[in-house]
Amino acid sequence: MKHSSDCKNSQEKTEKEKKNADRMTAEEINAQIQNPEHGFHAEFKENEGWDVRFGKLKLNTWYGTLIILGIVLAVFILFSELSK
């Protein structure tokens, strides 16, 4: 019986967290993201959405997508050649 009340409490907590996440400002979202000094950085901008970068290279653009696809293709080709 105690288990079902625990489940209800956890469901209520997750619903409250979802509602609070909808009300968060860009500064609050960015405060929760732990970006390293070098490497990948993610930042949320209020009217623009997510800004994902690797150093100065912006990854959520058309050329960033092409770079990622190129890397995935190169790794796939490498693995297929090694398995022969």
N, C-alpha and C positions, 0 to 999 in steps of 0.2 A: 504494500500500500504506500509506503514511503517513497518507493521508486517512482510512482506515477506523479507524485507531487513535485519531486525533484525535476522530472522531465518538464512539467508545466512551468516551473520557475526558470529553467534554462531556456525554454522557448520564449517566455516573456522577456528575458534579458536580451536574447538575440533580436527580437522584434524592436525593443527599445534602442538597441545599438544601430539597427538599420535606419530607424527614424532619425536618430541623431546624426548619422553619416550623411543623410540627405540635407541636413541643415548646416553642415560644416562649411566654413569659408575656405578659400584657397590657401590662406596662411595656415589654418589648422591642419589641412590635409598635408601640406608640405612639411609641417613640423613633425608629422608622424613618419615621414619617409626618411630612412637613414641612408644618405648618399655618401659614398666614399670620396676621398680627396681626389683620386684619379679613377678613370674607368667609366662605367655606366652611371648616368644621372637621370633621375626622373623628377619632373616638376609639374604641378597642376596649375594651369592658368585659368582664371575665372571664365573668360569668354571664349577661349581658344581650345581648352581641353588639355590633354597630356602632352608634355614636351619631353621626349626621350632622346638622350644624347650619349654618345661614346666619345668622350673628350669634346672636341668642337664639332664633330660630325653628328648631324641631326638624323636620327634613325627612323622617325615616323614621317618620312617624306617619300616621294617616289624613288629617289636615288638611294635612300637608306634601305628601302625594301629590295631594290635590285642588288645591293651589296649583300644583304642577308641571304637572298635567294642564290646568289653566286657562291657564297661560302657553303651553303647547304649542298648545292650541286657538286662543288669540288670535293666535299667530304664523301658524298655518295659515290662519286667516280673513284675516289681513292679506295674506299672499302670494296667496291666491286672489282677493282684491279688486284687488290690484295687477296681476295677470296678465290682467285683463279688458280 
